[in-house]
Amino acid sequence: MAFIRKIIKKSGTYLAEVEGYRKDGKVKQRVIRYLGKEINGKPEKRIFRSDIHINGVKRSLDVLCINSIAKELGIASIKNKHFLALIYSQLLEKRSISKLEDWLRYC
């Protein structure tokens, strides 16, 4: 019968699903799978980078959407492109003022 075992180490408490069995008259435990680290009393599942797959990007058209709205409002006709970049970056990211230089390089 399988059960959850807490493994306490210096770095934290880890959880594993184990099952008990007898070998040569002694009770032993066999690890079925590791469940991850326990954080605030709840298990946090370990996710490996190799298990992550990107299915799609949901924010790819944000700049185009903002640009089309700016055209409808007449804002896109502003000659100063740096000023437009400032407006767009404020709409796209919360901390955009500090990252404006990186954002301009990206565009």
N, C-alpha and C positions, 0 to 999 in steps of 0.2 A: 504494500500500500504506500502510495507516494504522499509526501507532506513537504511543507516549506520549512527550511532550516535557515536560521540567522547565523551568519558568520561574522563575528566581531573582530575587527582589526584596527590598527591605529588610524588608518585613513578613513574609516567609517564602517557602517554595518552593511553587509552584502546579503542578498537573499538567493537561495538556490532551491530548486525542487529536487528532492532526494527520495530514494526508496530504501527501506531496510531489507537486509537479507542475512542469512547465516552462512558462514564459511568455516569449516572445521570446528563447529560448535560455538563460534564467536559471532556476535552481532556486528554487522558492518553496514556502511551506508554507501550507496552508489548514486553519484550525481546524474540526474537525468538532463537538467539544463539549468543554466544560470539565469536568474531573473533580473539582476541588476542591483543597483545601490539603493538603500533605504534612505530617503530624505524626508524629514519632518514626519516620520511614521508611515510614509507611503512609499511603495516601491517605484523607482524610476527605471524604466526599461533601458537597457544599453542598446544603442543603435550604432552599427558599424558603418563607416563611410562607403564600403562596398555594397551595402544594402540599400543605399539611397539612390533613387532614380528620378530624374526630372521628367515629368509628364508634360508640362507646359508652363509658359510664363504668362502671368495674368496682368502684369503692368507694362507690357511692351508698347502700348499705344497711348500712354498717358500724355506724352508730349504732343502727339498729333491731335488728341482730343482738346487739350488746352489751346493749341494753336488755332483749331477751327472755332472755338468759342471766342478767342481773341479777335479773329477776323470778323465774326458777327458783331462784336462790340466795337470794332474799329480800332482796337488797341494794337493790332499787328501792323498798322500803317506807321507806327512810330519809327523814325529813321535810326535812332540810336539802338543798335542790336544788343549792346551791353545792358541797357536798361530793360529790354525785353527778356534777356537771359536772367536778370535779377528777379523779375516778376514771375517767370516760369519756375525758377528754382524755389521761390517761396511757396508756390503752390504744390510742388512735387515733394519736397522734403521739409520736415519740421525744423531741423538744424541746418538749414541750407546756407545761412549767412557765413558760417564758419567753413563750409565746404564749397563755397561758390567758385573758388579758383580751380579746385579739382573737377567740379561740374562743368566749367567752361572748357577745360582740357578734354573732357569726355565727349562733349558735343563737337 
